[in-house]
Amino acid sequence: MSEHHVVVDNLVKTYPGAATPSVDHVSFALPKGEMLALLGPSGCGKTTILRMIAGLIEPTSGAIQLNGREISQTPVHKRNMGMVFQAYALFPHMTVAGNVAFGLEMRGIPHSERGPKVQRALDMVKLGHLGDRRVTQLSGGQQQRCAIARSLVIEPELLLLDEPLSNLDAKLRDEMRDEIREIQSRTGVTAIFVTHDQDEALSMADRLAVMSAGKIEQIGTPREIFDAPANEFVAGFIGAGNFLSGRVTAPGEAEIEGLGPLRFEAPARIGSQVNLMVRPHRFKLAAPGPNAFTGQVDSLVYRGQILTLGISVGGKRLTADLHTHAGHLPAKGETVTLAVAPGDVTFLSEAAA
Amino acid sequence: MSRFLWHGLIALIYLFLLAPILVVVIVSFDTRQYLAFPPESLSFGSYAKVFANQTFISAFGRSVMIGLAVGLAAVVIGTLLSMALVRYRFRGREGVNFLILAPFLVPHIVLAVGIMLVLAPMQLLDSYTGIILAHLGITVPYTVRTITMSLMSVDRRVEEAAMVHGATPFAVFRRITLPLIAPGLIAGGVIAFLISFDEATISLFIVSVKVSTLPTEIYNYLEVSTDPQIAALSVLLIAISIVVVIAVEKLIGLRRAL
């Protein structure tokens, strides 16, 4: 375990009077410098985990280790963490520089050393010229930057971010997303952030933990999560998918109700019931053949680089994302055939029939 | 036309409400040795007499001292009580809340008798300690109210941010909570001062000669003589209250703090 910078082991939080735990035996570990996203719908316990790591909520049981030390009993102010709150939680009665200097002051750093450190932190988030402003005079994006500078100036052992982008408008969100990622990799700080936005998680994190109902459903790189989801929940939560269930009739082949046979690459016992998924972008236009489904286009959404079309086949709807540069584009009402390679079919689960 | 009538009516109501004060102000400039309206001739003679009256001057000094002590103590006690009531959920919280607000509901004359009966066996009648304790009983409900309101408007996340970034619980209070509730503290303290400075009913039961306050001396004076000095003194007291309230309003905004 020693090579891991942060270790969370069997963390549980049950609120008094609650029937089920909000956080249910959660474990994960991350090496120094990694950025982990806790992703899940609201109420899945992701913020509770973050607050337990910060020390703002006491765990019911379980261990939290930072740099090899057990910290679950350490008081909040001694944990040496930085945290960016959802609504930033800046100190409203202080200037921008005052906010950033606060953590240094609490650590007893003399006034003469604070100034340059504060300036460097403010320069890093491009607020170098606004140090004397009151934080109430800042725009949303600037408050966000100030909150980041306040958290990083103390050179924390771990940076926690609670839905850091949710209070920003769409354009600013993309900008800050890149910027947070850039600052994180430049400073090399280990970071955990909480989000309910899959795009945010996929684009910012080195690894993500997908959560539901207090448990981690899957933890892995964005690519692993997207291409090899561990179960239906993860597959449905991240990205769009065509969910197909059927009975295995031969090795690597299942009879999908209403569609016909579909080949896939996963060991499954003959006669068992399997749940499979095809991502919309895995479908290609093709001539009728094996692993292909023919139907009439009943919906078309043109989205620039991508054309999303839906076809009805045997009472089922299939959705496909086609690249718009890929030659002929079907029109509404046209009959098309969508094909998928067996290797592009995601195997989700199997149940004995 | 009806608009004109309406405005006239409002003006009349205000005149009726302010008439006593107006009469007092006018009478304070009278030169005769008894209170009567309207005055025959006007002068500042009564004011000069007030400033020459050693009883009033020393009672004023005591009232200010008692008021300051009460204001300060009521703010400290009010802050501690408010922190407990707003931040902690404990058994009997509702009961404490009710006890603190009870003095609002009980007539001062009833409180006065009660306080007197409690202070007498402790030898605290006619002592600074006694009068300050008695005044705290009626002012703490006000400071708890203003400070509670301020505390509830403080964002907990801001305090949490301070904690996470290294502030001890005491540092959080001193550097974050206290500055954020300062307007409530000042407003509460000023109100407590003004109530203490004004309080007559309870003071009359507690004090006799040693620590008599200005209101009790006014009462004593009225028992033996009724000359315009009282009116002049009243005008001075009104002026002091107005100055204090305006100063606070300019400084922090009393309405916001309340």
Interface residues (C-beta under 8 A of the other chain):
Chain A: A54 G55 L56 V76 H77 K78 R79 N80 M81 G82 M83 F85 Q86 A87 A89 L90 F91 P92 H93 F102 G103 M106 R107 R150 S151 I154 L160
Chain B: D155 R157 V158 E160 A161 A162 M163 V164 H165 G166 A167 T168 P169 A171 R175 I176 P179 L180
